[in-house]
Amino acid sequence: MATTQEKATPPCCNIHASNASSSPATTSTTTTSRPLLRNASAAVATDAKLLPNWSITGSDASVGPARERASLSTLIRPVESLSDSPTAAKPTSTIGMPIMLKAQSSHPLDPLSAAEISVAVATVRAAGATPEVRDSMRFVEVVLLEPGKQVVALADAYFFPPFQPSLLPRTKGGPVIPSKLPPRQARLVVYNKRSNDTSIWIVELSEVHAATRGGHHRGKVISSKVVPNVQPPMDAEEYAECEAVVKDFPPFREAMKKRGIEDMDLVMVDPWCAGYHSEADAPSRRLAKPLVFCRTESDCPLENGYARPVEGIHVLVDMQNMVVVEFEDRKLVPLPPADPLRNYGSAESRGGVDRSDVKPLHIIQPEGPSFRVNGHFIEWQKWNFRIGFTPREGLVIYSVAYVDGSRGRRPVAHRLSFVEMVVPYGDPNDPHYRKNAFDAGEDGLGKNAHSLKKGCDCLGYIKYFDAHFQNFTGGVETIEKCVCLHEEDHGILWKHQDWRTGLAEVRRSRRLTVSFICTVANYEYGFFWHFYQARGKIEAEVKLTGILSLGALLPGEIRKYGTTIAPGLYAPVHQHFFVARMDMAVDCKPGETHNQVVELNVKVEEPGKDNVHNNAFYAEEELLTSELQAMRDCNPLTARHWIIRNTRTVNRTGQLTGYKLVPGSNCLPLAGSEAKFLRRAAFLKHNIWVTPYARDEMYPGGEFPNQNPRVGEGLATWVKQNRSLEETDIVLWYVFGITHIPRLEDWPVMPVDRIGFMLMPHGFFNCSPAVDVPPSSIDLELKDNGIAAKPIQNGLLAKL
């Protein structure tokens, strides 16, 4: 993912070059990570394996091979200050301060650049044993293999912002710093179209490899393995080919002719993954079960084709060989009549009139934005963090920290992202019972992201970031202006007026928003991370919009499993579930495992001598000590929430510092325990899961949920180890959902619905972090205009 800049043109404009420095991510490479170790000797041994070939610079002539193999804690001794940027190569210092031999151009967490993706693909393709193998390779995913947390700490200490040597432990003797970071690595998921095999490859990159597209453009294959009995996510290229195959299938054309449709250009075929309902869906075949829709005779490019679903036709497509393997015209359901309210575009396409009384609304920042951007590193109002992007998750937030005065930069989380979403439908009729999409694991949220060039969804001064992906055949594609970064006014922050004196103080709130939007078939999802200026709060928000997935009705038919929204049309009930994975690090430096999770419930005091007025209630805490104990659900009746605490750091009252997860509206699956989709989505059975950090535990339904026959793979299986959570590197999994009972007001396009949660400081600060926010300049402007010149009458005198 690279940064982009353009000339500022309100209301949708980019930040000026003076406010951000950005350049395409290009090179350097990554190592494998592993769970952090408490034991110092174990850390030494592990880090020696992790960093075997690092070159060391420094004036200490005694540095030898044994010293080089020491762990980070003994190898790296932080310097007190760096007078110049450590990213520039300089002559060796005579004071014993090590200097890098060459600049590092990519942070270990930067997304792969377009050049790095090309190198990784070329390396894997060249490793194919035969021309047939190489030609049959299809590239499902090419992503950065994220390094261990200690490597990230080293990069942040000496090589990249925030340049904070205190991230690493202090040791005796002079500073010894590696001259360069370990090489970056790419992880590739490759589907072999000839053999139907799925394999995972690790490729090591380097500066010279990633800097060129021609000449020497080979990386080094570190490992490869075939993963049996799985199907990787589908690709847009497969979907397009599947649609063409179905529309060319003679029995399908005949079935459409029975319904009055002979022009195949009006037909829309939406391939859906088959899921897993029986052994017939086993991953030995790569299957899709398409849904079919049909436009009217209109030539309007914005016509809502989802307004005419075609029911009664069963199609099963072998996506490996691109052939229809099952076809049946089971029931002749007439096409719904063309709904005059089906379109959602301009007035001409709807046959209506647009409102004429909407006045322009501009967001003006005459001095530019308050944030600073350096590559993928962002600083704003005491917050700083990095952003990344993957084909599966989309936006990823790394290394979140808050600069807290004399206490310095205080970590909050190592990694935040949305790792899965599931949309199960509640209609037992065919084809709706099998509509239970895993939109991240089966399709990819990042791969389906929008370019905001096609319609800006933000206002004000905007910083955009591009995203680079591989396509199915291994080429590199770029989604321009994929991620949006901007500031928003958020109303009142705090206010108080003294009724005795009439004096008032008020402050306005501001937040920094980083977001992207994707389309998965008929639905749109916007994923937002909001960082609040002076509350220390982080809000995760999902905005749902788009078009309902409909069914057709026979004349006079009514179905209780949905809402009739137009003649012959109904929208089935369904749910949307999202899973946020939060690798927390509350007040924890790299290598520290000092977090725990506490559940808080409000209890009403029993009547008696301690509650003679029957009004007493109190907050009761329970420490979650193991994974099985930490399988929890929301409970608004007790104001239940969860606090991630640091076990070694206290605030001024002696309480442990922490951050609490505050749930928003939520629900659980409205399905029986034997529902087929719950085989693959057992993680939906609880709202909260807590696990100790493990590098390979990334996706709650396992890495390959498509046609997955294994029951409860992923999170539900991992927690059976019942690992201790009393003091560890905590990963919090929050499952949140919304139950959608469609309304007529959701048609033809659904107004945005919102759902999310918050991470809020709980004893993290010694007092409100909002008290140092200055008054808004609007107060002075009002006074200059004479609007607020008259003082407020003293409240006490008024009462007298």
N, C-alpha and C positions, 0 to 999 in steps of 0.2 A: 504494500500500500504506500503510495507516494503522496506528497502534499501538492496542492495546486493553489495558484493565486490568480486573481483577475482584478481588473479595475473595479473599484467600488461604484456600484450603480444602484441606489435605493429603488425599491425596498429590499431587493435581494442582491447583496453585494459582498465581496470578499474583503478581508482585512488588507491594509496597505503593507507593502514590503517592509516598512520600518517597524511594523508591529510583530512580525514573525519572520523567522528564517526557516526556509524549508528547501529540501532537495530530495530527489528520488532516492529511496533506499536501494543500495546497490550491493554491498559485499560483506565480507567477513562471515564467520560461521559459528555453529552452535555445538554444544555437547549434550550428552544424555544427562538427565537429572535423576535424583534418587531421594527417598525420604531423608530428611535431616536427622542426624544422629546426636543423641545426647552425650554418649560416651566419647571423651576426647580422643582416646586411642583408636577407637573405631573410626572417628572422623579422619584421623591422620591416614589410616589405611585406605579408606574409601577415596579421599581426595588424591592420594598418590596414584590411584588407578584412574581417577578422573582427569588428571592433568599431567600425563607422563612426559610430554614433549615441550612443555613451556620453556622458552628461553628467558634467562634472568639477566638483568643489568644492575650494576651497582659498583661502588668502590671497594666493597669488601672482597678481598682476594681469596678469602677462605671459602667462598661459596663453591660447592662442588656437587657432584651427582647426588650424594646422599641428601644434601640440603635441598636440592631441586625437587626431590621426591616427597618432601615434607608436605603436610596439609596446609590449607590456606591459613589456618590460625597460627602456624609457625612460619609459614613462608612469607606472609605479607605483613609488614609492619607499617602502619599508616604514618605519613608525614603530617606535620602540624599545619602546613599551609602550602599552597601552590601559587606562586606569584603570577604564572602565566598559564594559559590554557594548555592542559595536558594533551590536547588532540593534535598538537603540532610537533613534528620531529625537530629536535634541537641537538646541539653538541652536548656531549656528556658533561654533567656537572662535576666539579672537583670537590663538592661538599659531601659527597656520598649519597646525593639524591638521584635515584634512577630515573632515566628519561626513556620514553618509548622510542623504539627504533623507527616506527612509521605510524602514521595516523590510522585510527580505526574509523572506517567510514560507516559502519552499520552497528547499531546497538544490538546486543544479543537477543533482544525481544522485538526488534523491528520486523515487520512482515517481510516475506521474501520479495525481492524486486523482480521485475519482469525478466531481467537478465539471469538472475539466480534460478527462476522457474525454468527458463530455457535450458540452462546448464543441467539441472536435475533431470529433466525429461530426456535430454540427449544422452546423458550418462546411462540411464536405465535402458533406454532403447538400444544403445550400443552393446549393452550386456546381454541382450537376447541371444539365445544359442543358435537360432537359425533365422533366415529371412522371414519364414512363415510366422515365427514367434514374434519377431519385431513388428511385422505388419498387423498382427492381431492385437497388439497392446492398445488399450484404451485407458486414459488417465482420468481417474475419478477425483483424485484429490492430491494436490501438491502443496504442502504447508511447511512452515518452519517447525523443526523439532526443537521445542523450547528447552533451554539449558537448565541446569540446576540453579537453585536460588543463590548459592554462594558465587557462582559465575556472574549472575546479575548484580550481586552486591559489589563484586570487584569492579565491574563496568561502571556502576554508579558512583563508586568511590574515586576512581582515578581517570576514567576514560571518557565519560559522558556526564551530562547534567543528571543529578544535582551536584556532582563532584563533592561527595561527602565521605571522607576517609573514616569518619566515626562509624560507618556501617560495618567496618571490619574490626575484629578484636585487637586491642593493643597488646604488643608483646615486647619483650626486652630486646635491646640492641637497635641497630640502625634499620631504616626502612629498606626492604627488598621487595621490588614490585616486578611482576612479569612484564616483559617488553611488549607483549601483545596478548590478545584474548584467544581462547581456543577457536578453531575454525567453526563457522556456522554449518549446520546440517539441515537437510531437507528430508521430510518424510512423505513418501508417495504411496497412494493406494492405486493399484493397477488392476484392471479387469482384462482378462484374456478372452477376447470374443470367440476365439477358435476352440479353446478348451473349457470355457466357462469357469476358469479358476480366478480367484482373487488373491493378490499377493501384496505384501507390504515391504517397501524398500527404504533403506536409510542411505543417503548420499552425502558425503562430505564435500563442501564447497571451499573455495578460497578466493582471495582478492582477484587474482588473475583469471580464475575461471569465470567469475561472475561479471567481470568488467567488459567482457567481449562476447559477441554473438557469433563471431567467426573465428577461424584459426583454432587455437588451443581452447576448446570449450568443453572439456571433459572434467567432471568431478571424480570422486572416488567412491565406489560402492562399498559401504561398510557392512551391510547385511541385507539379506532378502529372505523372505519366507512365504510360503503359500498358506493361507488361512482356509482350512476346510469347512465345508458345509455352511457357507455364508453367501449373501448377495450384497454387493455394495450399493450405495445410493444410485438412483436413476439420474440421467443427464438430459438436458434440454434437447440435445441432438437426437437422442433416442426417442424422446416424446414426439418430435417433429416427424421422424421416420415412421413411428408407429401410427400416427394419424394418417399419413399417406397410404400405408399398407391397408389399414381398415377401410378407407374410402375407395380403394381399388378392388376390394374383395367382392366378387360378383354376388354372393348371397346377401351381403350387407346392402349393396346397391338395390337389390330386389326388395329387401325389407323396407328400405326408405321409399321406394317407389309406391309400395302399398300405403304409405302414409302421405303420399302426394308430393314427394320430393324427388326430383330427378337431377337437379343441379347440385353436384357435390361441393361446389364452391360455397354453398350456404351451410354446409355441415361442419360442425366443430366436434372433434374427438379429443377429449381430455384423458390421457392415460393416467390411471391411478395404480399405485403399487398394489399387488395382490394381497398383502398382509399375510396372516397365517390363520387359517380356519380349520384346515385338515391336512392330512399327509399329501393331498393333491397340490398343496401350495408349498411343498418342500423346496428348499433352495437348490435342489439338483437341476431345476429349470429357472430361468430368469423370466418372470411373468408380470404381465400388466393386465388389468381389467378396466378397460376404458368406460367412461361415461360419455354419452352422446347428446349434443344439443344442435339446434337448427335455427339459423337466422330466417327472417322473412324475405320477401322479394326486394326489400330496401337495399339501396347501394350506399347507405350511410356508413362511413368507416367506424363511427362510434356506436353503432347499434348494439344493444345489449343482447347478445346471442344466448346468454344463460336464461332468458325469459321463455325459451321453448325447449324444455327437456324432452328427450326421446326415451320413452320407457318401453319395457317389454323385450328389449334386445339384449341378449347375453353374448359378450365377446371376450375371448381369452387370447392374448397375444404372447407368443414366444419371442421375447425381446433379444435373445441371443441370435436367433436366426431370422428374426423379423418376418414371422409368418403367423397367420391366424390358425390356432390349433383347436379352438372350440368356437362354434357359432350356433345360436339358437334364437329364433324369433318366437319367444314364448307367449307373448300376449300383445294383441293389437290395441294399444292405447292411442286414441287420436291425439295429434299434436294440439297443444293449447292454442286458442286463437291469439292473434297478435294483440298484445296488451298495449293500448294507446299510452300507458304511463310507464312503459318499459325502459325508455331511454333516459340518460342522465347527463348528456352533454349540454351544449349551448341551446338557446331558445329555439333555433331553427331545427335542431335534431329532435327536440321534444315536442315541437309544435305548440310551444307556449311562449311566455314572455318573461324575460329576466327582470329582477328588481331594478328600479332606477334611482333609489334613494340611498344607496350605499356610497358614502363619501370615502376618499382615500385616507388610509391610516399608514403613516410612515414612522419608522423607528430610527431616530437620528442620534448618532454618537459623534459629535463634532470633533472630539479629540481622539477618536478611534476607540477600539475595545480595550478592556482592562487586562485581557489575557495575553500571554506570550507563548509562542510556539517555536520550538527548536527541533526540527525533524518530527518525531512523534512524541516528544516530551512537551507537556503542557503545564504552565504555571498560571494560577489565577487566585487572587484573594486568599492567600495562605495555603491553598490546595496545590498539590502537584501530582501528576500521574503520567503514565504513558498509554498510548492507544495502539491496538493492533486489529487485525481483521483476518478471519478464516472463512473458507467456503462454507463450512458447516454452521458455525456459531454466528458469523457476522462480526459485529463489534466486540472487541475484548478490551477491558480496562486493566492495566497492570500497575503495580507499585504505587498504590494510593497512599498518600501521606498528607499530614497537616502540619504546617510550620507554626509552632506554638511558643512564640516569644523566646524566653531564655531556655525553655525545654527543647528547643530546636525542632528538627523534622521528626514527627512522630508517625510511624507506620500505622495504617488501619487495615489494609488488605493487600495481598500479593496479586490476586487475579480475580476478576469479576466477569461473568458472561452468562448468557442464556444458552444452555446446552441441549435443550430438547423442548419440543412442544407436540402435543397430541390433541387431535380433534375427533372425538368419538360422537357418532350420531345415534339418536335414540329411537329411530323408526325400525321395527323388526322386518319390514318388507324389503324385498329385493328391488333395487340394488343398494338401498340405503344402509342396511345392516352391516355391510362391509366397508362403509366409509369411516375409517378410523385412521386418519393420516398422521404419520410421524414427520412433520414438516421439516425438522432439522435433520434427522437421521436418515430419512428416505429421499429427501430432495436437497436440502441445504439452504439455510436462511441467507448466508452470505452470497451464494451463487445466484440467488434470485433477487438481489438488492437492486434498487433503482439508481440510475444516474440522475442526479438532481438538475442536470442541464435540461431535462425534459419537463421540468416544473418544480420551482423552488418551494420547499415546504417550510422555510424559515424566514424570519424578518430581521432586519438590522445588518450589522457588519458580520460577515460570515467567513469562516475559514473552512475550506473544503479539503478533503483528502481523497485521492484516487485509490482504487483497489485493483490489484492484479490477480488474475486467475488463469489456470490452464483450462483449455477446452477439452472435449472428449478425445480428440486426436492428438493432443499434446501441444497445440499452439497456445500462445499467450494472448489473453484478452484483458482489456482494461475497462473498468467501470469508472468513468470520469465523474468527479464530484459525488462520490459514493457516501462519504461520511460528512456530516455537517456539525460544525462547532460554532456556537454563538452564545451571547448573553441575553438574558430575559429579565425584564422587570417582573417582580412577583408580589406586588402589593405591599401591604404594611408589614414591617419586620417586628416592631414593637412600639408601644405608645403608652404614655401616662400623663395625666393632667392632675395637678394638685388642686383640689377643690377649695383649699384655703387661700392659696395665693393666685390661682388662676394660671399659673405657669404650666406650660405643656412641653413635652419632648416627644418627638416622633421620628422614626427612621423607616426608610423604605428597604425592602428586601430585593435582592438580586440573586439570580442563579446562573450557573454555566451549564449549558446543555450540549451533550454530544450524542448523536443519534444517526440511525439509518432506517430506511423503509424498504420492505421487500414485498413482492407479490408471489403468492403460491396459488396458482390456478385462479379461483374466483375471489379469494380473500387478499386483503392487504394488511400487513402488520408493521407498525412503527415501534422500534425499540429505542428507548431513551434512558440515559443516565443523567440525572440532574445533581449538580454539586451546589449546595447552598452557601451563599456568601459568608454568613456570620452565625450560622447555627450548628456548624459541624455536621450537617445532615447530608446524607446521600439518598436520593430517591430513584428507584428503578420503576419505570413505567412502560407499559405496553398499550399502544393505541390500535384498536381493531376497527377496520372499515372494509369497504369492498362490496361484493355482490353475494347475495345468499345463494346457496346451492339448493336448487328446487327439485320438486317432483311434479309429475303430471297426474291429473285426476280424471277418472271417467265421469261422464255427465251425471250430475247429482251425487257424486261420491264425496264423503267427508272423512278425513282421517284424524283420529284423536292424537296422533303422534306428531302433529305439526299445526301450522296456522295457514288457513286459506288466505291468500293475499291478492288473488285476481281470478277471474273465471278460468277453471281448469288448472290452476297453479296452487301449490302449497309449499311451504318451507318447513322441513322437518326440524324438530327440536334437536339441539346438540350442545356440546360443551367445548370450551377451549382451555387447555391446560398448558402451563409454561413451567419450566424448571430453571431456576437460577442456581448456578454453582458459584459459591463464594469461598475462595481460599483465603481465610482471614489471617491477619497478623497484627492484632491489636497491641500496640506498644512493643512489638517483637522485632528485633533486628534479625538479619539472616543467621540461621543456625540456632536461634532460640525457639524453644517449643513450650512457651509459657502461657498458653491459652486454655480456657475451659468454657463450658456452656452451662448457664444456669437458667432454669425455667421459673418464671414468676407468675403467680396466680393471686388474684385478690380474693380474700375470704371474708365472709361475714362472721363477726364474733357471736358465739352462742350467748343467748340471754343468761344473765347471772350477775354476780357481783362486779365483774369486769365490764358489764354492758347493761347497766341498770336502765339506760334510756333507749336501749335497742337501736342505737344508731351507729355502732362501732363496726369498722372493717379495717383490714390490714393486708399488706402484701406478704405473701409467703413464698420463699425461694426453695428450689430443689436443684441440687447439683446433678447433672446428667453424667454419670460416671462410665457408661458403656454404650456401645452402639445400639444394642437391642432396647435399652432403656430410653434412648434418644429418638425412637420412632414416635413422633408426637403429632397431634392435630391442633388446629386453631380452636379456640373457645372464647367467643366474645362475651359470654356470660361471666367469665372471670377475668376479663381484660388480659388474657394470656399473651405473654411475649417472652422472648428469649434474649439473654444477655451473654455476649462473648467477652470474657474478662481476662485480663492479664494477671497471673497469679503472683507476680513479683513486683508490680508497680502500683503505688497508691497515690491518691490525691491528698489534698491538705487536711482532710478529715480522717485520713487513715483507711478509707475505703479503697477497694481494688478498682482500678480504672477499667472501663469497658465501653462497648457499643452494643446497643440493643436492636434486635430485629422486630419491627412493628408491622404486623400483618395488615393488609388492606382487606377488602371484601374477598371472600374465598369460598370454596366448595370442595366436595369430594366427588368421585365418580358416581353417577346415578345409574348403576348397573349391578347385576348380580355377581356374586363372587366367582362364578364360573364363566363370566363373559370372556369371549375369545380374545378381545383386544387386551384384556388384563394379563394374559399370558406374557405378552411382550412389554406391558406397561405396569408391572407390579409396583413400581415406584409411585404410582398415583394413589396408592392406598393410604398414604400419610402425607401431611403437609410439610413436616420437618423430618429431615434425616441428618445425622451428624456422623462424620467419619474422620479418622486421622488421615493426614495427607499421604497419598500413595500416587506415584507418578503415572501409573497406567489406569487409574480410576478416574476417567474423564466424563463418561456419558452414562446417564442413569439406566438406560436400557441396553447397555453394551454398545460397542462400536458399530455393529451391523444389525440394526433392528429390522431391516427389509427382509420379509419372509422368514423371520427368525423362529425356528421350531422349539427353541430351548425356553423352558418356563422360568420366569423370574430372573433372567440373566441381567447382570449389572448390579445396581444398588441393592436390590433385595437379596442378592446372593452375597455381596461383599460384607454386609452387616452381620451375617451369620457367624463371622469370626468373633464377633462380640469383643472387639478390641477396646482397650481402655481409652477413656477420654478425659481423665482427671487432670492431666497436664501434658498437652501435646500440640502438634501443628494441626489446627482445626480446619476442616472443610465443612461448610454449612450448605445443605441442599434445601432450597425452599421451593415447594410445589404449590402453585397458586392457579386458580381457574375461575371461569365465569360460565354460568349456565345461561344459554341463549334461547329464550322463548321468542321466536320472531314476531314482530309487529308489522302492521301495514306501513308504519312510518319507517321501517327498515328497507323499504322498496321504493325505487329501483336500485339505489345505492345506499348503504348503511351509514348514517352519521357516526362519527367516531365514538366508540365506547372505550373506557379507560379502566385499567386494572394494574395493580402493582404493590409495592411495599416500600418501607423506609429502613435505613440504617441510621440510628440516632445516637449521639454520645450519651453515655449513662455513667456519670462520675468520671468521665474522661478529662474534663476541664475542672478547674478550681472555681469557676464562676461562669456566667454567661459569656460565650465568645462574641456576642453581638453588641456589647456595650461600646466597642471602639469604632463602630461604624459612624462616619460623620453625617451631619444633617444633609438632607437633599438640597441641591442648589435651587430647587423650585421654590423653597421658602423665601430665599433672598429675592428671587425674581418677583414673587407676589408682593413683597414689601416695596420693591422698587416701583411697582405699578400702582401702589396705593391700595391694593386689595386687602392687605392684612395689617394696615398701619394702625388701626384702632386697637388698643390693648383690650384683652378680655377682662370683663368686670370681675372683681374679687368675689369668689363664690360665697365666702362667709358673710360679707356685707350684704350680698343679695339675699341670703337667707334671713338676716336680721331685718 
